[in-house]
Amino acid sequence: MEWREQGGPPVTPSARKGFGRFVTDQMVTRALNATVETDFAAEGLRWTLQMPASEARGATSS
C-alpha cells in the first residue's frame, strides 16, 4: 500500500517523532509483520507499507 501527497508546500522531516509517527513506523510494522518506509521528499510525503498477503486476509496463527 502506498500513500502519496503532492501539490502542497515543500516537505521536510521533523526533528521530533511524535505519536503518529510511532504508530505508523512501529505499531503497524509489528502488528502486520510489515515493512514501512516514510520518505519526506521535497515534492511530497510518500509512505509505503509492505506486508505478507496472509496478514491482509486476517489470518491467524493458532
All heavy atoms as TSV, in Angstrom:
chain	resi	resn	atom	element	x	y	z
A	1	MET	N	N	0.853	-1.148	0.000
A	1	MET	CA	C	0.000	0.000	0.000
A	1	MET	C	C	0.910	1.224	0.000
A	1	MET	O	O	1.964	1.210	0.630
A	1	MET	CB	C	-0.879	-0.020	1.252
A	1	MET	CG	C	-1.728	1.194	1.399
A	1	MET	SD	S	-2.989	1.060	2.687
A	1	MET	CE	C	-2.019	1.013	4.144
A	2	GLU	N	N	0.480	2.252	-0.704
A	2	GLU	CA	C	1.286	3.466	-0.759
A	2	GLU	C	C	0.397	4.697	-0.605
A	2	GLU	O	O	-0.677	4.770	-1.185
A	2	GLU	CB	C	2.032	3.533	-2.081
A	2	GLU	CG	C	2.950	4.727	-2.197
A	2	GLU	CD	C	3.776	4.686	-3.462
A	2	GLU	OE1	O	3.278	5.157	-4.503
A	2	GLU	OE2	O	4.885	4.166	-3.399
A	3	TRP	N	N	0.862	5.648	0.179
A	3	TRP	CA	C	0.188	6.924	0.356
A	3	TRP	C	C	1.135	7.998	-0.160
A	3	TRP	O	O	2.289	8.056	0.242
A	3	TRP	CB	C	-0.096	7.155	1.839
A	3	TRP	CG	C	-0.664	8.508	2.142
A	3	TRP	CD1	C	0.034	9.644	2.445
A	3	TRP	CD2	C	-2.036	8.866	2.155
A	3	TRP	NE1	N	-0.816	10.691	2.657
A	3	TRP	CE2	C	-2.108	10.233	2.485
A	3	TRP	CE3	C	-3.219	8.171	1.928
A	3	TRP	CZ2	C	-3.317	10.911	2.590
A	3	TRP	CZ3	C	-4.408	8.852	2.035
A	3	TRP	CH2	C	-4.465	10.193	2.365
A	4	ARG	N	N	0.646	8.852	-1.060
A	4	ARG	CA	C	1.457	9.951	-1.596
A	4	ARG	C	C	0.708	11.257	-1.461
A	4	ARG	O	O	-0.484	11.322	-1.730
A	4	ARG	CB	C	1.753	9.747	-3.086
A	4	ARG	CG	C	2.747	8.697	-3.359
A	4	ARG	CD	C	3.056	8.686	-4.837
A	4	ARG	NE	N	3.920	7.577	-5.135
A	4	ARG	CZ	C	4.772	7.565	-6.125
A	4	ARG	NH1	N	4.858	8.591	-6.948
A	4	ARG	NH2	N	5.540	6.530	-6.331
A	5	GLU	N	N	1.452	12.277	-1.082
A	5	GLU	CA	C	0.896	13.624	-1.040
A	5	GLU	C	C	1.648	14.466	-2.055
A	5	GLU	O	O	2.862	14.363	-2.164
A	5	GLU	CB	C	1.032	14.215	0.365
A	5	GLU	CG	C	0.228	13.441	1.391
A	5	GLU	CD	C	0.374	13.988	2.789
A	5	GLU	OE1	O	1.181	14.916	3.003
A	5	GLU	OE2	O	-0.331	13.486	3.675
A	6	GLN	N	N	0.915	15.283	-2.816
A	6	GLN	CA	C	1.514	16.116	-3.862
A	6	GLN	C	C	0.819	17.469	-3.890
A	6	GLN	O	O	-0.325	17.594	-3.493
A	6	GLN	CB	C	1.352	15.471	-5.234
A	6	GLN	CG	C	1.968	14.125	-5.359
A	6	GLN	CD	C	1.637	13.494	-6.705
A	6	GLN	OE1	O	1.143	14.140	-7.615
A	6	GLN	NE2	N	1.911	12.213	-6.836
A	7	GLY	N	N	1.536	18.461	-4.425
A	7	GLY	CA	C	0.924	19.754	-4.662
A	7	GLY	C	C	0.846	20.674	-3.458
A	7	GLY	O	O	0.306	21.760	-3.555
A	8	GLY	N	N	1.361	20.246	-2.324
A	8	GLY	CA	C	1.342	21.083	-1.131
A	8	GLY	C	C	2.661	21.813	-0.970
A	8	GLY	O	O	3.487	21.859	-1.881
A	9	PRO	N	N	2.878	22.365	0.189
A	9	PRO	CA	C	4.142	23.052	0.455
A	9	PRO	C	C	5.297	22.047	0.512
A	9	PRO	O	O	5.068	20.850	0.691
A	9	PRO	CB	C	3.913	23.700	1.823
A	9	PRO	CG	C	2.829	22.900	2.450
A	9	PRO	CD	C	1.979	22.389	1.324
A	10	PRO	N	N	6.523	22.509	0.340
A	10	PRO	CA	C	7.670	21.592	0.441
A	10	PRO	C	C	7.675	20.847	1.775
A	10	PRO	O	O	7.296	21.406	2.806
A	10	PRO	CB	C	8.881	22.522	0.335
A	10	PRO	CG	C	8.374	23.742	-0.346
A	10	PRO	CD	C	6.945	23.874	0.064
A	11	VAL	N	N	8.093	19.600	1.738
A	11	VAL	CA	C	8.071	18.735	2.921
A	11	VAL	C	C	9.486	18.612	3.486
A	11	VAL	O	O	10.445	18.458	2.740
A	11	VAL	CB	C	7.540	17.329	2.538
A	11	VAL	CG1	C	7.607	16.378	3.707
A	11	VAL	CG2	C	6.127	17.424	2.010
A	12	THR	N	N	9.577	18.672	4.788
A	12	THR	CA	C	10.849	18.411	5.463
A	12	THR	C	C	10.572	17.509	6.658
A	12	THR	O	O	9.530	17.644	7.306
A	12	THR	CB	C	11.527	19.706	5.960
A	12	THR	OG1	O	10.622	20.404	6.806
A	12	THR	CG2	C	11.934	20.607	4.802
A	13	PRO	N	N	11.470	16.581	6.951
A	13	PRO	CA	C	11.241	15.709	8.111
A	13	PRO	C	C	11.323	16.508	9.406
A	13	PRO	O	O	12.115	17.431	9.525
A	13	PRO	CB	C	12.357	14.684	8.025
A	13	PRO	CG	C	13.336	15.197	7.044
A	13	PRO	CD	C	12.673	16.250	6.236
A	14	SER	N	N	10.500	16.133	10.347
A	14	SER	CA	C	10.516	16.770	11.652
A	14	SER	C	C	11.684	16.220	12.458
A	14	SER	O	O	12.041	15.047	12.339
A	14	SER	CB	C	9.205	16.468	12.381
A	14	SER	OG	O	9.244	16.960	13.692
A	15	ALA	N	N	12.272	17.046	13.278
A	15	ALA	CA	C	13.356	16.598	14.152
A	15	ALA	C	C	12.802	15.706	15.266
A	15	ALA	O	O	13.528	14.932	15.863
A	15	ALA	CB	C	14.072	17.804	14.747
A	16	ARG	N	N	11.514	15.783	15.511
A	16	ARG	CA	C	10.864	15.043	16.584
A	16	ARG	C	C	9.939	13.985	15.989
A	16	ARG	O	O	9.250	14.238	15.017
A	16	ARG	CB	C	10.056	16.060	17.403
A	16	ARG	CG	C	9.221	15.513	18.482
A	16	ARG	CD	C	8.486	16.704	19.144
A	16	ARG	NE	N	7.267	16.329	19.791
A	16	ARG	CZ	C	6.120	15.997	19.209
A	16	ARG	NH1	N	6.030	15.968	17.917
A	16	ARG	NH2	N	5.058	15.695	19.914
A	17	LYS	N	N	9.928	12.810	16.585
A	17	LYS	CA	C	8.987	11.768	16.174
A	17	LYS	C	C	7.856	11.727	17.188
A	17	LYS	O	O	8.066	11.362	18.340
A	17	LYS	CB	C	9.671	10.400	16.103
A	17	LYS	CG	C	10.581	10.247	14.921
A	17	LYS	CD	C	11.070	8.820	14.807
A	17	LYS	CE	C	11.941	8.645	13.599
A	17	LYS	NZ	N	12.390	7.262	13.441
A	18	GLY	N	N	6.658	12.093	16.750
A	18	GLY	CA	C	5.502	12.119	17.640
A	18	GLY	C	C	4.770	10.780	17.663
A	18	GLY	O	O	5.217	9.775	17.108
A	19	PHE	N	N	3.597	10.785	18.299
A	19	PHE	CA	C	2.813	9.566	18.454
A	19	PHE	C	C	2.367	8.999	17.113
A	19	PHE	O	O	2.406	7.788	16.893
A	19	PHE	CB	C	1.603	9.818	19.356
A	19	PHE	CG	C	0.779	8.588	19.587
A	19	PHE	CD1	C	1.267	7.543	20.347
A	19	PHE	CD2	C	-0.477	8.470	19.011
A	19	PHE	CE1	C	0.515	6.391	20.548
A	19	PHE	CE2	C	-1.244	7.334	19.208
A	19	PHE	CZ	C	-0.739	6.294	19.975
A	20	GLY	N	N	1.939	9.848	16.193
A	20	GLY	CA	C	1.503	9.369	14.877
A	20	GLY	C	C	2.610	8.643	14.141
A	20	GLY	O	O	2.388	7.600	13.525
A	21	ARG	N	N	3.793	9.172	14.198
A	21	ARG	CA	C	4.936	8.524	13.543
A	21	ARG	C	C	5.270	7.210	14.235
A	21	ARG	O	O	5.606	6.227	13.598
A	21	ARG	CB	C	6.131	9.484	13.555
A	21	ARG	CG	C	7.351	8.973	12.862
A	21	ARG	CD	C	7.310	9.270	11.358
A	21	ARG	NE	N	8.428	8.664	10.697
A	21	ARG	CZ	C	9.608	9.251	10.505
A	21	ARG	NH1	N	9.799	10.494	10.897
A	21	ARG	NH2	N	10.570	8.605	9.898
A	22	PHE	N	N	5.156	7.167	15.559
A	22	PHE	CA	C	5.366	5.922	16.297
A	22	PHE	C	C	4.372	4.864	15.837
A	22	PHE	O	O	4.730	3.716	15.593
A	22	PHE	CB	C	5.240	6.159	17.810
A	22	PHE	CG	C	5.261	4.897	18.610
A	22	PHE	CD1	C	6.449	4.217	18.820
A	22	PHE	CD2	C	4.094	4.377	19.133
A	22	PHE	CE1	C	6.463	3.029	19.549
A	22	PHE	CE2	C	4.100	3.203	19.862
A	22	PHE	CZ	C	5.290	2.527	20.071
A	23	VAL	N	N	3.102	5.252	15.708
A	23	VAL	CA	C	2.063	4.308	15.275
A	23	VAL	C	C	2.383	3.779	13.882
A	23	VAL	O	O	2.365	2.577	13.647
A	23	VAL	CB	C	0.659	4.959	15.304
A	23	VAL	CG1	C	-0.368	4.081	14.599
A	23	VAL	CG2	C	0.234	5.232	16.732
A	24	THR	N	N	2.674	4.681	12.937
A	24	THR	CA	C	2.894	4.243	11.558
A	24	THR	C	C	4.211	3.504	11.376
A	24	THR	O	O	4.314	2.622	10.535
A	24	THR	CB	C	2.823	5.418	10.573
A	24	THR	OG1	O	3.825	6.378	10.900
A	24	THR	CG2	C	1.462	6.061	10.568
A	25	ASP	N	N	5.227	3.837	12.147
A	25	ASP	CA	C	6.530	3.184	11.976
A	25	ASP	C	C	6.687	1.918	12.807
A	25	ASP	O	O	7.241	0.938	12.337
A	25	ASP	CB	C	7.667	4.147	12.333
A	25	ASP	CG	C	7.874	5.234	11.300
A	25	ASP	OD1	O	7.142	5.252	10.295
A	25	ASP	OD2	O	8.770	6.068	11.515
A	26	GLN	N	N	6.225	1.930	14.033
A	26	GLN	CA	C	6.477	0.814	14.938
A	26	GLN	C	C	5.283	-0.126	15.111
A	26	GLN	O	O	5.412	-1.326	14.912
A	26	GLN	CB	C	6.899	1.350	16.317
A	26	GLN	CG	C	8.124	2.218	16.283
A	26	GLN	CD	C	9.365	1.461	15.878
A	26	GLN	OE1	O	9.580	0.343	16.331
A	26	GLN	NE2	N	10.174	2.055	15.023
A	27	MET	N	N	4.138	0.420	15.466
A	27	MET	CA	C	2.985	-0.424	15.765
A	27	MET	C	C	2.465	-1.155	14.525
A	27	MET	O	O	2.159	-2.336	14.587
A	27	MET	CB	C	1.879	0.393	16.424
A	27	MET	CG	C	2.279	0.908	17.802
A	27	MET	SD	S	1.011	1.902	18.585
A	27	MET	CE	C	-0.159	0.645	19.069
A	28	VAL	N	N	2.363	-0.454	13.411
A	28	VAL	CA	C	1.891	-1.087	12.176
A	28	VAL	C	C	2.873	-2.167	11.734
A	28	VAL	O	O	2.481	-3.268	11.344
A	28	VAL	CB	C	1.675	-0.035	11.064
A	28	VAL	CG1	C	1.422	-0.687	9.725
A	28	VAL	CG2	C	0.523	0.889	11.423
A	29	THR	N	N	4.161	-1.879	11.833
A	29	THR	CA	C	5.190	-2.849	11.459
A	29	THR	C	C	5.027	-4.142	12.248
A	29	THR	O	O	5.035	-5.233	11.684
A	29	THR	CB	C	6.591	-2.247	11.696
A	29	THR	OG1	O	6.739	-1.105	10.862
A	29	THR	CG2	C	7.684	-3.237	11.380
A	30	ARG	N	N	4.879	-4.018	13.549
A	30	ARG	CA	C	4.761	-5.205	14.412
A	30	ARG	C	C	3.419	-5.911	14.254
A	30	ARG	O	O	3.356	-7.129	14.195
A	30	ARG	CB	C	4.975	-4.806	15.859
A	30	ARG	CG	C	6.405	-4.395	16.125
A	30	ARG	CD	C	6.618	-4.037	17.567
A	30	ARG	NE	N	7.958	-3.512	17.747
A	30	ARG	CZ	C	8.264	-2.511	18.535
A	30	ARG	NH1	N	7.327	-1.917	19.243
A	30	ARG	NH2	N	9.505	-2.101	18.641
A	31	ALA	N	N	2.350	-5.155	14.209
A	31	ALA	CA	C	1.014	-5.749	14.152
A	31	ALA	C	C	0.765	-6.519	12.860
A	31	ALA	O	O	0.058	-7.523	12.855
A	31	ALA	CB	C	-0.051	-4.669	14.323
A	32	LEU	N	N	1.367	-6.058	11.757
A	32	LEU	CA	C	1.103	-6.675	10.455
A	32	LEU	C	C	2.294	-7.424	9.885
A	32	LEU	O	O	2.256	-7.841	8.742
A	32	LEU	CB	C	0.658	-5.595	9.456
A	32	LEU	CG	C	-0.625	-4.847	9.809
A	32	LEU	CD1	C	-0.888	-3.739	8.805
A	32	LEU	CD2	C	-1.802	-5.803	9.890
A	33	ASN	N	N	3.354	-7.583	10.677
A	33	ASN	CA	C	4.562	-8.238	10.170
A	33	ASN	C	C	4.987	-7.561	8.865
A	33	ASN	O	O	5.193	-8.191	7.841
A	33	ASN	CB	C	4.325	-9.733	9.971
A	33	ASN	CG	C	5.599	-10.481	9.673
A	33	ASN	OD1	O	6.682	-10.077	10.090
A	33	ASN	ND2	N	5.475	-11.568	8.939
A	34	ALA	N	N	5.062	-6.239	8.913
A	34	ALA	CA	C	5.214	-5.420	7.708
A	34	ALA	C	C	6.532	-4.656	7.694
A	34	ALA	O	O	7.235	-4.578	8.686
A	34	ALA	CB	C	4.056	-4.427	7.628
A	35	THR	N	N	6.802	-4.078	6.535
A	35	THR	CA	C	7.890	-3.137	6.355
A	35	THR	C	C	7.263	-1.799	6.004
A	35	THR	O	O	6.423	-1.718	5.111
A	35	THR	CB	C	8.823	-3.579	5.202
A	35	THR	OG1	O	9.330	-4.868	5.513
A	35	THR	CG2	C	9.958	-2.612	5.019
A	36	VAL	N	N	7.658	-0.756	6.712
A	36	VAL	CA	C	7.124	0.585	6.493
A	36	VAL	C	C	8.269	1.514	6.110
A	36	VAL	O	O	9.327	1.478	6.735
A	36	VAL	CB	C	6.416	1.110	7.762
A	36	VAL	CG1	C	6.038	2.566	7.618
A	36	VAL	CG2	C	5.192	0.274	8.080
A	37	GLU	N	N	8.046	2.324	5.084
A	37	GLU	CA	C	9.026	3.333	4.683
A	37	GLU	C	C	8.324	4.687	4.617
A	37	GLU	O	O	7.236	4.795	4.062
A	37	GLU	CB	C	9.619	3.011	3.317
A	37	GLU	CG	C	10.479	1.772	3.304
A	37	GLU	CD	C	11.056	1.490	1.928
A	37	GLU	OE1	O	11.253	2.444	1.154
A	37	GLU	OE2	O	11.284	0.305	1.640
A	38	THR	N	N	8.951	5.707	5.191
A	38	THR	CA	C	8.443	7.074	5.142
A	38	THR	C	C	9.489	7.923	4.440
A	38	THR	O	O	10.635	7.985	4.880
A	38	THR	CB	C	8.178	7.615	6.561
A	38	THR	OG1	O	7.297	6.713	7.236
A	38	THR	CG2	C	7.545	8.979	6.504
A	39	ASP	N	N	9.099	8.545	3.337
A	39	ASP	CA	C	10.022	9.367	2.541
A	39	ASP	C	C	9.523	10.804	2.548
A	39	ASP	O	O	8.436	11.093	2.066
A	39	ASP	CB	C	10.091	8.827	1.115
A	39	ASP	CG	C	11.019	9.623	0.223
A	39	ASP	OD1	O	11.857	10.393	0.727
A	39	ASP	OD2	O	10.897	9.483	-1.012
A	40	PHE	N	N	10.324	11.685	3.109
A	40	PHE	CA	C	9.973	13.106	3.164
A	40	PHE	C	C	10.583	13.828	1.966
A	40	PHE	O	O	11.398	14.731	2.113
A	40	PHE	CB	C	10.478	13.729	4.469
A	40	PHE	CG	C	9.756	13.223	5.683
A	40	PHE	CD1	C	10.252	12.165	6.415
A	40	PHE	CD2	C	8.572	13.809	6.085
A	40	PHE	CE1	C	9.594	11.697	7.538
A	40	PHE	CE2	C	7.897	13.345	7.204
A	40	PHE	CZ	C	8.412	12.289	7.934
A	41	ALA	N	N	10.199	13.434	0.764
A	41	ALA	CA	C	10.687	14.090	-0.455
A	41	ALA	C	C	10.145	15.514	-0.497
A	41	ALA	O	O	9.024	15.778	-0.040
A	41	ALA	CB	C	10.236	13.318	-1.687
A	42	ALA	N	N	10.917	16.435	-1.034
A	42	ALA	CA	C	10.513	17.847	-1.083
A	42	ALA	C	C	9.181	18.038	-1.802
A	42	ALA	O	O	8.378	18.904	-1.434
A	42	ALA	CB	C	11.595	18.674	-1.754
A	43	GLU	N	N	8.908	17.209	-2.811
A	43	GLU	CA	C	7.668	17.361	-3.586
A	43	GLU	C	C	6.442	16.769	-2.891
A	43	GLU	O	O	5.318	16.971	-3.324
A	43	GLU	CB	C	7.818	16.765	-4.980
A	43	GLU	CG	C	8.129	15.287	-5.021
A	43	GLU	CD	C	9.614	14.948	-4.915
A	43	GLU	OE1	O	10.441	15.853	-4.745
A	43	GLU	OE2	O	9.932	13.749	-4.983
A	44	GLY	N	N	6.651	16.034	-1.801
A	44	GLY	CA	C	5.522	15.485	-1.057
A	44	GLY	C	C	5.883	14.221	-0.306
A	44	GLY	O	O	6.776	13.473	-0.696
A	45	LEU	N	N	5.175	13.991	0.758
A	45	LEU	CA	C	5.378	12.812	1.589
A	45	LEU	C	C	4.991	11.550	0.833
A	45	LEU	O	O	4.003	11.530	0.095
A	45	LEU	CB	C	4.518	12.925	2.852
A	45	LEU	CG	C	4.531	11.713	3.770
A	45	LEU	CD1	C	5.811	11.719	4.603
A	45	LEU	CD2	C	3.307	11.702	4.646
A	46	ARG	N	N	5.748	10.478	1.028
A	46	ARG	CA	C	5.395	9.163	0.482
A	46	ARG	C	C	5.564	8.152	1.599
A	46	ARG	O	O	6.632	8.052	2.211
A	46	ARG	CB	C	6.302	8.797	-0.685
A	46	ARG	CG	C	5.827	7.545	-1.390
A	46	ARG	CD	C	6.684	7.242	-2.613
A	46	ARG	NE	N	7.137	5.874	-2.468
A	46	ARG	CZ	C	8.394	5.472	-2.367
A	46	ARG	NH1	N	9.374	6.331	-2.425
A	46	ARG	NH2	N	8.685	4.219	-2.213
A	47	TRP	N	N	4.499	7.381	1.886
A	47	TRP	CA	C	4.502	6.363	2.929
A	47	TRP	C	C	4.145	5.044	2.271
A	47	TRP	O	O	3.142	4.942	1.559
A	47	TRP	CB	C	3.481	6.728	4.008
A	47	TRP	CG	C	3.456	5.811	5.183
A	47	TRP	CD1	C	4.293	5.846	6.259
A	47	TRP	CD2	C	2.531	4.751	5.427
A	47	TRP	NE1	N	3.947	4.874	7.152
A	47	TRP	CE2	C	2.866	4.173	6.656
A	47	TRP	CE3	C	1.461	4.215	4.705
A	47	TRP	CZ2	C	2.170	3.099	7.204
A	47	TRP	CZ3	C	0.774	3.151	5.242
A	47	TRP	CH2	C	1.122	2.609	6.482
A	48	THR	N	N	4.991	4.029	2.485
A	48	THR	CA	C	4.788	2.734	1.841
A	48	THR	C	C	4.726	1.635	2.895
A	48	THR	O	O	5.532	1.612	3.819
A	48	THR	CB	C	5.957	2.431	0.873
A	48	THR	OG1	O	6.090	3.527	-0.027
A	48	THR	CG2	C	5.702	1.162	0.081
A	49	LEU	N	N	3.780	0.722	2.720
A	49	LEU	CA	C	3.610	-0.424	3.607
A	49	LEU	C	C	3.667	-1.685	2.765
A	49	LEU	O	O	2.949	-1.796	1.754
A	49	LEU	CB	C	2.243	-0.345	4.306
A	49	LEU	CG	C	1.795	-1.597	5.046
A	49	LEU	CD1	C	2.458	-1.649	6.409
A	49	LEU	CD2	C	0.291	-1.622	5.187
A	50	GLN	N	N	4.529	-2.610	3.146
A	50	GLN	CA	C	4.577	-3.926	2.500
A	50	GLN	C	C	4.389	-4.976	3.583
A	50	GLN	O	O	5.042	-4.918	4.625
A	50	GLN	CB	C	5.910	-4.150	1.806
A	50	GLN	CG	C	6.120	-3.253	0.623
A	50	GLN	CD	C	7.434	-3.545	-0.090
A	50	GLN	OE1	O	8.369	-4.073	0.488
A	50	GLN	NE2	N	7.484	-3.203	-1.351
A	51	MET	N	N	3.479	-5.926	3.319
A	51	MET	CA	C	3.209	-6.975	4.301
A	51	MET	C	C	2.836	-8.262	3.585
A	51	MET	O	O	2.414	-8.234	2.424
A	51	MET	CB	C	2.095	-6.554	5.242
A	51	MET	CG	C	0.766	-6.386	4.588
A	51	MET	SD	S	-0.426	-5.766	5.777
A	51	MET	CE	C	-1.921	-5.963	4.846
A	52	PRO	N	N	2.954	-9.396	4.277
A	52	PRO	CA	C	2.552	-10.660	3.676
A	52	PRO	C	C	1.047	-10.672	3.388
A	52	PRO	O	O	0.260	-10.106	4.149
A	52	PRO	CB	C	2.888	-11.699	4.754
A	52	PRO	CG	C	3.859	-11.031	5.668
A	52	PRO	CD	C	3.550	-9.569	5.602
A	53	ALA	N	N	0.667	-11.306	2.304
A	53	ALA	CA	C	-0.752	-11.383	1.930
A	53	ALA	C	C	-1.578	-12.042	3.034
A	53	ALA	O	O	-2.728	-11.670	3.248
A	53	ALA	CB	C	-0.919	-12.155	0.621
A	54	SER	N	N	-1.000	-12.978	3.752
A	54	SER	CA	C	-1.740	-13.649	4.824
A	54	SER	C	C	-2.172	-12.666	5.905
A	54	SER	O	O	-3.218	-12.844	6.530
A	54	SER	CB	C	-0.885	-14.760	5.449
A	54	SER	OG	O	0.318	-14.221	5.976
A	55	GLU	N	N	-1.406	-11.608	6.141
A	55	GLU	CA	C	-1.778	-10.598	7.129
A	55	GLU	C	C	-2.953	-9.758	6.621
A	55	GLU	O	O	-3.795	-9.344	7.397
A	55	GLU	CB	C	-0.595	-9.694	7.449
A	55	GLU	CG	C	0.575	-10.407	8.084
A	55	GLU	CD	C	0.284	-10.937	9.473
A	55	GLU	OE1	O	-0.633	-10.455	10.147
A	55	GLU	OE2	O	1.011	-11.856	9.888
A	56	ALA	N	N	-3.024	-9.522	5.340
A	56	ALA	CA	C	-4.106	-8.721	4.772
A	56	ALA	C	C	-5.440	-9.457	4.846
A	56	ALA	O	O	-6.485	-8.843	4.939
A	56	ALA	CB	C	-3.790	-8.382	3.312
A	57	ARG	N	N	-5.383	-10.747	4.825
A	57	ARG	CA	C	-6.619	-11.553	4.897
A	57	ARG	C	C	-7.083	-11.789	6.321
A	57	ARG	O	O	-8.080	-12.426	6.544
A	57	ARG	CB	C	-6.385	-12.893	4.197
A	57	ARG	CG	C	-6.171	-12.760	2.720
A	57	ARG	CD	C	-6.119	-14.124	2.068
A	57	ARG	NE	N	-5.479	-13.988	0.794
A	57	ARG	CZ	C	-4.279	-14.458	0.461
A	57	ARG	NH1	N	-3.573	-15.144	1.334
A	57	ARG	NH2	N	-3.780	-14.266	-0.713
A	58	GLY	N	N	-6.305	-11.322	7.290
A	58	GLY	CA	C	-6.695	-11.511	8.695
A	58	GLY	C	C	-6.435	-12.918	9.199
A	58	GLY	O	O	-7.081	-13.368	10.122
A	59	ALA	N	N	-5.484	-13.607	8.578
A	59	ALA	CA	C	-5.160	-14.972	9.009
A	59	ALA	C	C	-4.581	-14.955	10.408
A	59	ALA	O	O	-3.920	-14.022	10.822
A	59	ALA	CB	C	-4.148	-15.596	8.043
A	60	THR	N	N	-4.861	-16.002	11.157
A	60	THR	CA	C	-4.300	-16.136	12.492
A	60	THR	C	C	-3.386	-17.353	12.512
A	60	THR	O	O	-3.540	-18.283	11.733
A	60	THR	CB	C	-5.396	-16.298	13.555
A	60	THR	OG1	O	-6.159	-17.476	13.253
A	60	THR	CG2	C	-6.298	-15.086	13.601
A	61	SER	N	N	-2.456	-17.341	13.424
A	61	SER	CA	C	-1.528	-18.473	13.532
A	61	SER	C	C	-1.838	-19.262	14.784
A	61	SER	O	O	-1.077	-19.323	15.729
A	61	SER	CB	C	-0.080	-17.970	13.546
A	61	SER	OG	O	0.068	-17.020	14.582
A	62	SER	N	N	-3.039	-19.865	14.845
A	62	SER	CA	C	-3.468	-20.612	16.028
A	62	SER	C	C	-2.812	-21.954	16.080
A	62	SER	O	O	-2.691	-22.676	15.180
A	62	SER	CB	C	-4.983	-20.832	15.994
A	62	SER	OG	O	-5.632	-19.612	15.866
